[in-house]
Amino acid sequence: MNHRQWFDQIASKWDTVFTEEIVARLREIIAGLDIKPGASVLDLGCGTGVLFPILLDKVGREACITGLDICGEMLKRAQAKGYAIECVQGDAQNLPLRDQAFDWVICNAAFPHFLDKPFALREIRRVLKDGGQLVICHPKSRETVNATHRSIGDPVANDIIPPEEEMCCLLSAAALDHTIVCDESDHYVVLACRLPNGANAREQGDTRRQDVA
């Protein structure tokens, strides 16, 4: 069984994973981001659309939000919720989206499942605008996420969040800068941005850093 088949199989139960406590934690994570009203946002690996109402509350009902997932069954359930959000089926390693389309790419509870993480990060950078930001987040710690995947077994047993040093190297190799990695007992957040071509990361300093704790 491959990843797509496995997620198709569990799609009907996916929403039950996101308890009120976990949804509240996700709201806190999104609230801590400096997303402006009307921003263009890609919910990458959107699943059944758990983040859709949270993002709409943050950026406003007139914002441009796109949900993308590789799993058709997940997307069917996301679309059935009736939010005014475009849903697209696609692979993070080959995004069917135009260059520099988004101010934000938010990847909630999905990054470990990208089989070719370096390539996926390069695709994410491609669809981000200059100065656009990537958020990788989980409503659990890195250790808990990795242990959960290992306990489930194939096909997700090896789908892990890499250690901080490796994560930073992956982002740097994809030309995504100003990395923040926040790994706490109840959440994990990575924040990085696409600097304009030719910009000097040191000169930019910490001007884009935010409180994601």
C-alpha positions as CSV (number, residue, x, y, z in Angstrom):
1,M,0.0,0.0,0.0
2,N,1.4,3.4,-1.0
3,H,0.9,6.7,0.8
4,R,-2.1,7.8,-1.3
5,Q,-3.9,4.6,-0.8
6,W,-3.3,4.7,2.9
7,F,-4.6,8.2,3.3
8,D,-7.6,7.4,1.0
9,Q,-8.3,4.5,3.4
10,I,-8.3,6.7,6.6
11,A,-9.9,9.8,5.1
12,S,-13.3,9.0,6.7
13,K,-11.7,9.0,10.1
14,W,-9.3,11.9,9.7
15,D,-11.4,14.6,11.3
16,T,-11.6,12.5,14.5
17,V,-7.9,12.9,15.0
18,F,-8.3,16.7,15.4
19,T,-9.9,17.0,18.8
20,E,-11.1,20.3,20.2
21,E,-7.8,20.6,22.1
22,I,-5.8,20.1,19.0
23,V,-7.9,22.5,16.9
24,A,-7.4,25.1,19.6
25,R,-3.7,24.6,19.4
26,L,-3.8,25.0,15.7
27,R,-5.7,28.3,16.1
28,E,-3.0,29.5,18.5
29,I,-0.3,28.7,15.9
30,I,-2.1,30.5,13.1
31,A,-2.9,33.4,15.3
32,G,0.8,33.8,16.0
33,L,1.6,34.3,12.4
34,D,1.6,37.8,10.8
35,I,-0.8,36.9,8.0
36,K,-2.4,40.0,6.7
37,P,-6.1,40.2,5.7
38,G,-6.4,39.3,2.0
39,A,-3.2,37.4,1.8
40,S,-2.9,34.5,-0.7
41,V,-2.4,31.3,1.2
42,L,-1.7,27.7,0.1
43,D,-2.8,25.0,2.6
44,L,-0.4,22.3,1.4
45,G,-1.4,18.8,2.4
46,C,-4.8,20.2,3.5
47,G,-6.4,16.8,4.1
48,T,-10.1,17.2,5.0
49,G,-9.8,21.0,5.4
50,V,-9.2,21.2,9.1
51,L,-7.4,24.5,8.7
52,F,-9.9,26.1,6.3
53,P,-12.1,27.8,8.9
54,I,-9.1,28.9,10.9
55,L,-7.4,30.5,7.9
56,L,-10.7,32.2,6.8
57,D,-11.0,33.7,10.2
58,K,-7.4,35.0,10.0
59,V,-7.3,36.4,6.5
60,G,-10.9,37.2,5.8
61,R,-13.6,35.7,3.6
62,E,-12.3,37.6,0.5
63,A,-8.8,36.1,0.7
64,C,-7.3,33.8,-1.9
65,I,-6.9,30.4,-0.2
66,T,-6.1,27.2,-2.0
67,G,-6.1,23.7,-0.4
68,L,-4.0,21.1,-2.1
69,D,-3.7,17.4,-1.2
70,I,-2.5,14.3,-3.0
71,C,-5.5,12.3,-1.7
72,G,-8.8,12.5,-3.6
73,E,-10.8,11.1,-0.7
74,M,-9.4,13.7,1.7
75,L,-10.3,16.5,-0.8
76,K,-13.8,15.2,-1.3
77,R,-14.4,15.6,2.4
78,A,-12.8,19.1,2.4
79,Q,-14.9,20.3,-0.4
80,A,-18.1,18.8,1.2
81,K,-17.6,21.3,4.1
82,G,-18.7,24.1,1.7
83,Y,-15.9,26.6,2.4
84,A,-15.2,29.1,-0.4
85,I,-11.7,27.7,-0.9
86,E,-10.4,26.2,-4.1
87,C,-9.3,22.6,-3.7
88,V,-6.7,21.1,-6.0
89,Q,-5.4,17.5,-6.1
90,G,-1.7,17.4,-6.6
91,D,1.7,16.3,-5.4
92,A,3.9,18.5,-3.2
93,Q,6.9,17.4,-5.4
94,N,5.2,18.6,-8.6
95,L,2.8,21.4,-7.6
96,P,0.2,22.2,-10.3
97,L,0.4,25.9,-9.4
98,R,2.0,29.0,-11.0
99,D,5.2,30.6,-9.9
100,Q,5.2,33.1,-7.1
101,A,1.5,32.8,-6.5
102,F,1.3,32.8,-2.7
103,D,2.2,35.0,0.2
104,W,2.1,32.0,2.6
105,V,2.4,28.3,2.3
106,I,1.2,26.4,5.4
107,C,2.0,22.8,5.7
108,N,0.2,21.3,8.7
109,A,0.8,17.7,9.7
110,A,2.0,16.9,6.2
111,F,5.7,17.6,5.8
112,P,7.0,14.2,7.1
113,H,4.9,12.5,4.4
114,F,6.7,14.2,1.5
115,L,8.9,11.4,0.1
116,D,11.4,13.8,-1.6
117,K,11.6,16.6,0.9
118,P,14.4,18.6,-0.9
119,F,12.4,18.6,-4.1
120,A,9.1,19.5,-2.3
121,L,10.9,22.5,-0.6
122,R,12.1,23.7,-4.0
123,E,8.6,23.5,-5.3
124,I,7.3,25.4,-2.3
125,R,9.9,28.2,-2.9
126,R,8.8,28.3,-6.5
127,V,5.2,29.1,-5.7
128,L,6.0,31.6,-2.9
129,K,6.3,35.3,-3.8
130,D,9.4,37.2,-2.9
131,G,9.2,37.7,0.8
132,G,6.6,34.9,1.1
133,Q,6.7,32.6,4.0
134,L,6.6,28.9,4.6
135,V,5.1,27.5,7.8
136,I,5.6,23.8,8.7
137,C,3.6,23.0,11.8
138,H,2.2,20.2,14.0
139,P,0.0,20.4,17.1
140,K,2.5,18.0,18.8
141,S,6.2,17.9,19.4
142,R,8.6,16.5,16.9
143,E,9.3,13.5,19.2
144,T,5.6,12.7,19.5
145,V,5.0,13.0,15.7
146,N,7.9,10.7,14.9
147,A,7.0,8.1,17.5
148,T,3.4,8.1,16.3
149,H,4.4,7.4,12.7
150,R,6.8,4.6,13.8
151,S,4.1,3.0,15.8
152,I,1.6,3.0,12.9
153,G,4.1,1.2,10.7
154,D,4.1,1.1,6.9
155,P,3.7,3.1,4.8
156,V,4.4,6.0,7.2
157,A,6.8,4.4,9.6
158,N,9.8,6.3,8.2
159,D,7.9,9.6,7.7
160,I,9.6,11.7,10.3
161,I,10.4,15.4,11.1
162,P,14.2,15.7,10.7
163,P,16.3,17.0,13.5
164,E,16.7,20.8,13.7
165,E,20.1,20.9,12.1
166,E,19.0,18.8,9.2
167,M,15.8,20.8,8.7
168,C,17.8,24.0,8.6
169,C,20.1,22.5,6.0
170,L,17.1,21.3,3.9
171,L,15.6,24.8,3.9
172,S,18.9,26.5,3.2
173,A,19.5,24.2,0.2
174,A,16.1,25.2,-1.2
175,A,17.0,28.9,-0.8
176,L,14.5,29.4,2.0
177,D,16.0,31.7,4.7
178,H,15.5,33.1,8.2
179,T,14.6,29.8,9.7
180,I,13.0,29.5,13.0
181,V,12.4,26.0,14.6
182,C,10.2,25.9,17.7
183,D,9.8,22.4,19.1
184,E,7.7,22.4,22.3
185,S,5.8,19.7,24.1
186,D,2.5,20.7,22.5
187,H,3.5,22.1,19.1
188,Y,6.2,22.2,16.4
189,V,6.6,25.1,14.1
190,V,9.2,26.0,11.4
191,L,9.1,29.4,9.8
192,A,11.1,30.3,6.8
193,C,10.9,32.9,4.0
194,R,11.8,33.3,0.3
195,L,14.0,36.4,0.1
196,P,14.0,38.4,-3.1
197,N,16.6,37.2,-5.6
198,G,19.9,38.8,-4.7
199,A,18.9,39.9,-1.2
200,N,21.4,39.5,1.5
201,A,20.1,37.4,4.4
202,R,22.4,39.1,7.0
203,E,21.3,42.5,5.9
204,Q,17.6,41.5,6.4
205,G,18.5,40.5,10.0
206,D,15.5,39.4,12.1
207,T,12.9,41.7,10.6
208,R,10.7,38.8,9.5
209,R,10.9,36.8,12.7
210,Q,7.8,36.3,14.6
211,D,6.7,34.9,17.9
212,V,5.6,31.3,17.1
213,A,6.0,29.9,20.6
